[in-house]
Every structure is written in C-alpha cells, then in structure tokens.
Amino acid sequence: MPPDPSLSHSANFLWQLHGKKPDEETARYLDICLILHADHTFNASTFACREVVSTRAHIYAGVAAGIGALSGSLHGGANAEVMKMLLELEFEKDIPGWVKARLESGDRVMGMGHAVYKTMDPRAKYLKQMAQKLGEKTGQRWHELSSQIEQAGLDEFRRRGKTEIQPNVDFYSAPVYHMMGIPRDLMTPIFAISRVSGWCSHIIEEKFAEAQDKPQLYRPQAEYVGQYCGLMGCEYAPMEERDK
C-alpha cells in the first residue's frame, strides 16, 4: 500500500500493513510503543552500533551492526516468543499449574526477568494498560491471560525467593501487537524500527559529540586463560602430528 501523507508514522505503518485506516486510539498506542522501544541504555545492539562507528564507519554500517545484534535470540525476538506462549495457553485451564511445572522442568516463563530491572520493567506498566484497553476494544482476552500468567509467575518466583523476576517490556508488548493485527514475525522488526532512532542518536554522539577530545577506536583488552607456551616457547607442529 502507498503511504498516506495525511497519516502519522505509526498510523501509516498500520495502514500499509492492513490496507485500512486505523482508528486514532490504536495508532496512538503504536506510537507510544515505538517511543518506549526507542532507546534503552547500552544494550547489545546499541553497543554494536557504537563499536562499529568508532572505526569511523558510516552511520549505515552502524545501524546494520545493530540489526545484526538484534537478530540473536538473547536480544531480539522475545515478544514473538511470548506470543507463541500465549497462543499455546489460550485454552489452558490451570495456569498456576503450568507455570509451576515449567519452572520445575528448568524452563523459562517468556517475558519475565530482565538483566537490569529487579522490579517490574517501567515500560511494561504502560504496555499492560494498553493491552487491557485493546482487549476491551477488540473483545480479545489476551490481557486477561497475560495477567493470569504474570500473577502465577510472581507467586511461584516469590515462593522460590526470586522476587526480582518481574514482567519485562516484551511480556505485554506481545499481546498489544497481536491485538493490533501485527503478525509474530514482524514483532522483532518493529522493535528494530523503533530502536533505529536510538541507535542513530548513539551513533551521532559517538562520531560527533564532545564526550571525548577526538573519536576513539573501541579496543577492549582480553586476557587469555587457556594453555599458553609463552612469548618465546611456542613451536609449530604440523596438523598430522597434533593430538586429536
């Protein structure tokens, strides 16, 4: 679908995705989602952007590095996995029992826990409200199901002494996007769409800001802890003579 210049950025995205104009409230919710995901400190993709442009590489190369980092399962894709979990639990009658069994088997409850936050992710609070309102608007019960999983997870983690494990940004962004009609395989690309603004801000700061006297190449030092023969004691052994 061609873009409509009368629509906002977020409204145009939904228009071009679905072929029909979104209502004002839904477009505003997507706009808020894009803002919430725009930047979040020195996460893996942002660090990748800054490390690449510290070589004086082009801004496009930096953004490409961020996208590459986001493609990994430990940084991107969590909201898609949350939605997969919700779809699998749509008709589950015993949510607390499912959560308990999952944790006892060593598996994770997708969308709970964060590397930085030891309380509920502040972004998740806004997304939870959106999920509730979109559920009321569309008649879908994903917010209700998410709330049941959240409460069961908090109760189970509390019993295990892990009160720091709380819902993160992906836990409620998944049902929000789903109720907007956004398919699972676009959830991570939407994360990238919003994060590009943050990446570019970091890149511009790295290349042009006055944080340091001149651009500095990121060059971390590493300490080798394997078997090392010393500066002068290494001998070359042909492949056929080496231990298998």
Secondary structure, 3 states (H helix, E strand, C coil): CCCCCCCCHHHHHHHHHHCCCCCHHHHHHHHHHHHHCCCCCCCHHHHHHHHHHCCCCCHHHHHHHHHHHHCCCCCCCHHHHHHHHHHHCCCCCCHHHHHHHHHHCCCCCCCECCCCCCCCCHHHHHHHHHHHHHHHHHCCCHHHHHHHHHHHHHHHHHHCCCCCCCECHHHHHHHHHHHCCCCHHHHHHHHHHHHHHHHHHHHHHHHHCCCCCCCCCCCCCCCCCCCCCCCCCCCCCCHHHCCC
